[in-house]
């Protein structure tokens, strides 16, 4: 039964390839470690966080009869994959944001460990604050992506953290004894950037745990910002594709008072961070942040300018196709004469792809690590 269920799962709409799978050994291990608790859990007492493509949620529903499952997935792609895979089990769960409604009175939390320690810290603190006092957290992952620092992060929010035995290169951490401290939430983290690449004296940045680079300026964005004065000068509308904490969106809005910016990211943490960064810098009225899957929801010929510092991984999967999938629809969304500015690791060689799919592309700049390319929609 379990293998039939798991073999039917797909990664779609995420990238799919023969060597990429929608379920791994850590999903199976988490469910096995939780078997006794799942047998006793009552409807509405189970929460699942970070489910990649639905294996944990649908496994709990199909194999253990769980109902009223509350699910949080930071990734919209993961959320869409779960919905696509759910079939007749769609009524067994409901998606939530990371808040009290997700975790109130939860007695068991199954969790795929995120790679970011800050993201894990924000999740753990939320569980400790909102879940039932006797909540048990069973968190798992692939050993190659786990570090001892994860144990230390969990200890900040729980009295007991037990390390499980390894199986098939996976391991679980079980946390109990929620520390219901009265300290303020540690996220979003905030900082003030004073960098020569930023078009203002200082830029306030807000970052939730799952937002890429946190409340700092990552080196790819730093390089792309140096080309801001060269970007389409008469642009009235722009898209920050993969907005992260909103540094690019806020910088564009601050540098160009007549510009309206749409910021897009598939991460809940990133969209919240972008909105908070925009408001902190007084440009919230000119930046609209949306949780969307790449450019699929954007109208045709709706943007004069698109800027993008794309990821090179989806979760733990490093694959060049992740960025290409994001950029695939840029030609449709750009107005004729519109510009797409992209920064990428030089070795990835995206220029030929951009020439074929968007329009004439030139190298605007290159340093020891990154290339910035600009494509013009014919």
Buried (B, 14 or more C-beta within 10 A) or exposed (E): EBEEBBEEBBBBBBBEEEEEBBBBBBBBBBBBBBEEBBEEBEEBBBBBBBBBBBBBBBBBBBBBEBBBBBBBBBBBBBBBBBEBBBEEBBEBBEBBEBEEEBBEEBBBBBBBBBBBBBBBBBBBBBBBBBBBEEBBBBBBBBBEBBEEEBBEBBBBBBEEBEEBEEBEEBBBBBBBBBBEEEEEEBBBBBBEBEBEBBBBEEBBBBBBBBBBBBBBBBBBBBBBBBBBEEBBEEBEBBBBBBBBBBBBBBBBBBBBEEBBBBBBBBBBBBBBBBBBBBBBBEBBEBBBBBBBBBBEEBEEBBBBBBBBBBBBEBBBBEBBBBBBBBBBBBBBBBBEEBBBBBBBBBEBEBBEBBBEBBBEBEEBBEEEEBBBBBBBBE
